[in-house]
């Protein structure tokens, strides 16, 4: 691929074994359910991470409310 050429990425959501949809085709209800599950999973992963890295959590706690915080999962 030539440098600087755009690429197209399509994300899919596996709702069930027989129901796989592109993210752009989700109904409002499916999008809401997916967002709730995504957010719960993210909170769980971050909680586990900070339990294992309390020093990182202390840095986060000490940051001012408007601080830009960078982290990688």
GIKAFEN-V158639 format. One record per backbone hydrogen bond with DSSP energy under -1.0 kcal/mol. NH is the residue of the N-H (numbers start at 1). CO is the residue of the C=O. If there is no record, write none. Layout:
{{NH,CO} {NH,CO}}
//
This chain:
{{5,2} {13,21} {15,13} {15,19} {16,19} {19,16} {21,13} {23,11} {25,22} {26,23} {31,27} {32,28} {33,29} {34,30} {35,31} {36,32} {37,33} {38,34} {39,35} {40,36} {41,37} {42,38} {43,39} {44,40} {45,41} {46,42} {47,43} {48,44} {49,45} {50,46} {51,47} {52,48} {53,49} {57,53} {58,54} {59,55} {60,56} {61,57} {62,58} {67,64}}
//
